């Protein structure tokens, strides 16, 4: 399937409760089934750069259920590039067949290097880089989550002139690259809200490295316990939203963000009669893996 950014339309969401605000969802998830949403935006200029400079191998980092790992693997298949994934958790080396994300990435041709969590934390150090370079030779390095200057440049294309009349722009946040691009393209009169999928306030500093305006705020009350942590309330909300709109949300990013948006609307956080645009950043491949975990715990599954 080819990439089709023109499918990223703003779809109105009818609220299941009374409010004067209007809510729209930008369907970035429709660009591509795997390289969708912000993954397409982040990889667009990175792959163009890699090809221009004659790199035939992409190397990146991620966890066992990473949307980024799946997207890079698929991009390698589509563009004819070799891909290497440095995966957090050396115990996963013999569990690929039981992991939907890793199994898919492997089917795309991605080669894995499994490292301990301690070693993974050192991935940004010069010594780690030199060790990887010695093992794999020449490659184009894409950071975990895909965020760098070229990724932010791609994410600046999420907003268009047609979005200038929205009062608020909302997006989920993992590494800060997507939100930074949105901030840079937004109008001064718009308020950009980032919904952190991670516990803590450290992302403020990461976003500030790339953001060129100060019309943004990072909200940290909707992480549900931390990265990839969920509960029954979140699953119930995601399923209710899908039944109402026929739009799937992922449990790590967009589900938590939309839960937060609904909560803030009901608490009158937004000014009356405001227009709110929420960015659907894709990542739906992660639902299968999350459902495996939920099934093992005999808990409610995501539709």
C-alpha positions as CSV (number, residue, x, y, z in Angstrom):
1,X,0.0,0.0,0.0
2,X,1.3,3.4,-0.9
3,X,1.5,6.4,1.5
4,X,-1.4,8.7,1.2
5,X,-1.2,11.9,3.4
6,X,-4.3,13.2,1.7
7,X,-6.3,10.7,3.7
8,X,-5.4,12.6,6.8
9,X,-8.7,14.5,7.1
10,X,-10.3,16.2,10.1
11,X,-13.2,14.1,11.2
12,X,-15.8,15.6,13.6
13,X,-16.4,13.7,16.8
14,X,-19.8,13.9,18.3
15,X,-19.4,14.2,22.1
16,X,-21.5,11.8,24.2
17,X,-22.2,14.6,26.7
18,X,-23.3,18.2,26.5
19,X,-20.6,20.8,25.8
20,X,-20.2,24.0,23.8
21,X,-16.9,23.0,22.4
22,X,-16.4,21.2,19.1
23,X,-14.0,18.3,18.7
24,X,-12.2,17.1,15.5
25,X,-9.8,14.2,15.0
26,X,-7.1,14.5,12.4
27,X,-6.9,11.0,10.9
28,X,-3.1,10.6,10.5
29,X,-3.7,6.9,11.2
30,X,-5.1,6.5,7.6
31,X,-1.9,7.4,5.8
32,X,-0.6,3.8,6.0
33,X,-1.5,0.8,8.0
34,X,2.0,0.4,9.6
35,X,4.0,3.5,8.8
36,X,1.1,5.6,10.0
37,X,0.6,8.9,11.7
38,X,3.7,10.4,13.2
39,X,5.8,7.4,12.1
40,X,5.3,8.4,8.5
41,X,6.1,12.0,9.3
42,X,9.2,11.2,11.3
43,X,10.7,8.8,8.8
44,X,9.9,10.7,5.6
45,X,12.9,13.0,5.6
46,X,15.2,10.6,7.5
47,X,14.8,8.0,4.8
48,X,15.3,10.7,2.1
49,X,18.5,11.7,3.8
50,X,19.7,8.1,4.1
51,X,19.1,7.4,0.4
52,X,20.7,10.7,-0.7
53,X,23.9,9.8,1.2
54,X,23.9,6.2,-0.1
55,X,23.1,4.5,3.2
56,X,21.6,1.1,2.6
57,X,21.1,0.2,6.3
58,X,18.9,1.8,9.0
59,X,19.6,1.1,12.6
60,X,17.3,2.1,15.4
61,X,16.2,1.2,19.0
62,X,13.0,0.2,20.7
63,X,11.1,-2.0,23.0
64,X,9.3,-5.3,22.4
65,X,6.0,-3.7,21.3
66,X,7.4,-0.5,19.7
67,X,5.4,1.2,17.0
68,X,8.7,2.7,15.8
69,X,10.4,-0.7,15.4
70,X,7.5,-2.0,13.3
71,X,7.4,1.2,11.2
72,X,11.2,1.2,10.5
73,X,11.1,-2.5,9.6
74,X,8.2,-1.9,7.2
75,X,9.9,1.2,5.8
76,X,13.0,-0.9,5.1
77,X,10.9,-3.4,3.2
78,X,9.1,-0.7,1.2
79,X,12.3,1.2,0.3
80,X,14.6,-1.7,-0.1
81,X,16.8,-0.9,2.9
82,X,18.4,-3.3,5.4
83,X,17.1,-2.6,9.0
84,X,18.6,-3.4,12.3
85,X,16.6,-3.1,15.6
86,X,18.4,-2.9,18.9
87,X,15.8,-4.3,21.3
88,X,15.5,-3.6,25.0
89,X,15.5,-7.0,26.8
90,X,18.0,-9.7,26.0
91,X,15.5,-12.3,27.3
92,X,13.4,-11.7,24.2
93,X,15.8,-13.3,21.8
94,X,13.9,-16.7,21.8
95,X,10.4,-15.2,22.1
96,X,10.0,-13.5,18.7
97,X,7.2,-15.9,17.6
98,X,5.2,-14.9,20.7
99,X,5.6,-11.2,20.1
100,X,3.4,-9.8,17.3
101,X,5.5,-6.6,16.8
102,X,8.9,-8.4,16.6
103,X,7.5,-11.2,14.5
104,X,6.1,-8.6,12.0
105,X,9.4,-6.7,12.0
106,X,11.3,-9.9,11.4
107,X,9.0,-10.8,8.5
108,X,10.0,-7.4,6.9
109,X,13.6,-8.4,7.1
110,X,14.7,-6.6,10.2
111,X,17.7,-8.1,12.0
112,X,17.6,-7.9,15.8
113,X,20.2,-7.3,18.5
114,X,18.8,-7.9,22.0
115,X,20.5,-6.1,24.8
116,X,19.9,-5.9,28.6
117,X,18.0,-3.1,30.0
118,X,21.1,-1.8,31.6
119,X,23.0,-1.7,28.3
120,X,19.9,-0.2,26.5
121,X,20.1,2.8,28.9
122,X,23.6,3.5,27.5
123,X,22.5,3.6,23.9
124,X,23.2,7.3,23.5
125,X,26.8,7.1,24.7
126,X,29.8,7.2,22.4
127,X,31.1,3.8,23.7
128,X,27.8,2.1,22.9
129,X,27.8,3.7,19.4
130,X,31.3,2.6,18.7
131,X,30.6,-1.0,19.8
132,X,27.5,-1.1,17.5
133,X,29.5,0.5,14.6
134,X,32.2,-2.1,15.0
135,X,29.7,-4.9,14.8
136,X,27.5,-3.7,12.0
137,X,29.7,-1.3,10.0
138,X,28.1,1.6,8.1
139,X,24.5,2.5,8.9
140,X,22.1,5.4,9.2
141,X,21.2,5.9,12.8
142,X,17.6,6.8,13.8
143,X,17.1,7.4,17.5
144,X,14.6,5.5,19.6
145,X,11.1,6.9,18.8
146,X,12.6,8.5,15.7
147,X,12.9,12.0,17.1
148,X,15.7,14.2,15.5
149,X,15.7,17.5,13.5
150,X,14.5,15.7,10.3
151,X,11.7,14.0,12.2
152,X,10.5,17.4,13.6
153,X,10.7,18.8,10.1
154,X,8.3,16.0,9.0
155,X,6.0,16.5,11.9
156,X,5.7,20.2,11.0
157,X,3.7,19.0,8.0
158,X,0.9,17.5,10.2
159,X,-0.8,20.9,10.5
160,X,-2.0,22.7,7.3
161,X,-3.5,26.1,6.6
162,X,-7.0,24.5,7.0
163,X,-6.2,23.9,10.7
164,X,-5.5,27.6,11.5
165,X,-9.0,28.2,12.9
166,X,-8.7,25.7,15.7
167,X,-8.2,27.1,19.2
168,X,-6.5,24.0,20.7
169,X,-4.3,21.4,19.1
170,X,-3.8,18.1,21.1
171,X,-1.3,15.3,20.6
172,X,0.1,12.4,22.6
173,X,3.8,12.6,23.6
174,X,6.4,9.9,23.7
175,X,9.7,11.5,22.8
176,X,8.5,15.0,22.1
177,X,9.3,15.2,18.4
178,X,5.7,15.1,17.1
179,X,4.6,17.8,19.5
180,X,7.6,19.9,18.7
181,X,6.7,19.9,15.0
182,X,3.1,20.8,15.8
183,X,4.2,23.6,18.0
184,X,6.5,25.0,15.3
185,X,3.7,25.0,12.7
186,X,0.9,26.3,15.0
187,X,-0.2,29.9,15.2
188,X,0.6,32.1,18.2
189,X,-3.1,32.3,19.0
190,X,-3.4,28.5,19.3
191,X,-2.7,26.5,22.4
192,X,-0.9,23.2,21.9
193,X,-1.4,20.5,24.5
194,X,0.8,17.5,24.8
195,X,-0.5,14.4,26.7
196,X,2.4,12.5,28.1
197,X,2.4,8.7,27.8
198,X,5.2,8.6,30.3
199,X,5.4,9.3,34.0
200,X,7.2,12.4,35.1
201,X,7.9,15.9,33.8
202,X,11.3,15.3,32.0
203,X,9.7,15.6,28.6
204,X,9.4,19.4,29.0
205,X,13.1,19.7,28.5
206,X,13.1,17.3,25.4
207,X,10.3,19.3,23.8
208,X,12.1,22.6,24.5
209,X,15.1,21.5,22.5
210,X,13.0,21.5,19.2
211,X,10.0,23.8,19.9
212,X,10.4,27.3,18.5
213,X,7.3,28.8,20.3
214,X,6.1,28.8,23.9
215,X,2.4,28.3,23.2
216,X,2.3,24.8,24.6
217,X,1.8,22.8,27.7
218,X,2.6,19.3,28.7
219,X,-0.1,17.5,30.7
220,X,1.1,14.6,32.8
221,X,-2.1,13.4,34.5
222,X,-3.2,10.8,32.0
223,X,-0.3,8.3,31.7
224,X,-2.3,5.7,33.7
225,X,0.7,4.7,35.8
226,X,3.5,5.0,33.2
227,X,4.5,4.0,29.7
228,X,2.4,1.1,28.3
229,X,0.5,0.9,31.6
230,X,-3.2,0.6,31.3
231,X,-6.3,-0.3,33.4
232,X,-9.9,-1.3,32.9
233,X,-11.1,2.3,32.8
234,X,-8.9,3.0,29.8
235,X,-9.8,-0.1,27.9
236,X,-13.5,0.6,28.6
237,X,-13.1,4.1,27.2
238,X,-11.2,3.0,24.1
239,X,-13.9,0.4,23.3
240,X,-16.7,2.9,24.0
241,X,-15.0,5.4,21.7
242,X,-14.7,2.8,18.9
243,X,-18.3,1.8,19.2
244,X,-19.4,5.4,19.0
245,X,-17.1,6.6,16.2
246,X,-15.8,3.4,14.5
247,X,-12.3,4.8,15.1
248,X,-9.7,2.6,16.9
249,X,-7.3,4.2,19.4
250,X,-4.2,2.6,20.7
251,X,-3.7,2.0,24.4
252,X,-0.2,3.5,24.8
253,X,-0.7,6.9,23.2
254,X,-3.9,8.0,21.5
255,X,-6.3,6.2,23.9
256,X,-4.8,8.0,26.9
257,X,-4.8,11.3,25.1
258,X,-8.4,11.1,24.0
259,X,-9.4,10.0,27.5
260,X,-7.6,13.1,28.8
261,X,-9.4,15.4,26.2
262,X,-12.8,14.0,27.2
263,X,-12.0,14.5,30.9
264,X,-10.8,18.1,30.4
265,X,-13.9,19.0,28.3
266,X,-16.2,17.7,31.0
267,X,-14.2,19.7,33.6
268,X,-14.5,22.9,31.5
269,X,-10.8,23.2,30.9
270,X,-11.4,24.5,27.4
271,X,-12.9,27.9,26.8
272,X,-16.6,27.9,25.8
273,X,-17.3,27.4,22.1
274,X,-13.7,26.4,21.4
275,X,-12.6,24.3,18.4
276,X,-10.3,21.4,19.4
277,X,-8.2,19.4,17.0
278,X,-6.8,16.1,18.2
279,X,-4.0,14.3,16.3
280,X,-4.4,10.6,15.7
281,X,-0.8,9.4,15.5
282,X,-1.6,5.8,14.5
283,X,0.3,3.1,16.4
284,X,-2.6,0.6,16.1
285,X,-0.3,-2.3,15.5
286,X,0.3,-2.3,19.3
287,X,-3.3,-3.4,20.1
288,X,-2.6,-7.1,19.2
289,X,0.4,-7.3,21.6
290,X,-1.5,-5.5,24.4
291,X,-4.5,-7.8,24.0
292,X,-2.2,-10.8,24.5
293,X,-1.1,-9.4,27.8
294,X,-4.7,-8.6,28.8
295,X,-5.9,-12.1,27.8
296,X,-3.2,-13.7,30.0
297,X,-4.5,-11.7,32.9
298,X,-8.1,-12.6,31.9
299,X,-9.0,-8.9,31.6
300,X,-11.2,-7.0,29.1
301,X,-9.8,-6.9,25.6
302,X,-9.4,-3.9,23.3
303,X,-11.9,-4.1,20.4
